[in-house]
């Protein structure tokens, strides 16, 4: 699989809980369905797939995606705390 754009990765992270549904997907979110990282209901809502979770884990393992603690640390540093 090719690399995801930062926007695509951020979007997957924002809905990366199996119990979360994206009710109003943006036009660019439909590419995630084409890639198999999300699926869409007939009404238009989206949720993630198991492939999404695997992809996000691969991104984390490769160091391209911070976990929550690392993201919080970077935010603190940026604020000078």
N, C-alpha and C positions, 0 to 999 in steps of 0.2 A: 504494500500500500504506500502511496506517496505521502509526502508531508502535508499536514493540514495547515491552513493559514492561521494566523494568531486569532482572528475573529472566529473562525470555525472552532478552534480549540476552546476559546473562551465561552462560546455558546454551549459546547458540550459540557464544560465544567459547570455552567449555570443550571443545567438540567440533569446532571449526572447522578441523580438518585432515582432508582427504579420506580419509586412512588410519585415522582413529579411529572406533571403533564404541562406542556407548553401550549396554552390555549390559543394564542395569537401569533403563530410563527411569522417571521419576516420572509420576504421573498428569497433571500439568500439561504435561509434555513432549509429549504427544500433540497439543496445539494446534499445535505447530510442524509436525507432519505435515499437519494440516489447512491450514496456511498455505503449505505447499509448501517449507518450509525444511529439512525432514528427511524421510527415508523410513524405513519400518519393514519388517523381514523378517517372514516368517510366524512365526518363533520369538520375535519381540518386540524384537530389537535394533534400534537406530536409527543412522543415519549422516546426514551433511549432504548437501544438494543444491547444485548450482551456484547456484541462487537464493539460498541462504544466503550463499555467498561474495560474491555481488553485493550483497546487503543489508548485510552487514557492511562492505563497502567504502563503500557509500553512507553508512552511519552514521559511519564514520571521516571521510569527506570533509565531512560536515556538522558535525563537531566534537562529536558525541555519544558517541564511542567513542575512547578513547586507544589509541595504539599501545604496544608493550611498553616502549619507552624513556621515553615520557611517563609511563606508569604507574609505572615504577621511580623516576623523578624525584619524583613526588608521594609515593611511599612514603618516600623518603629525607627529604623535607621534613617529612612527618608525624612522623618519628622524631627530627627536629631535627638531622640530619646535614648 
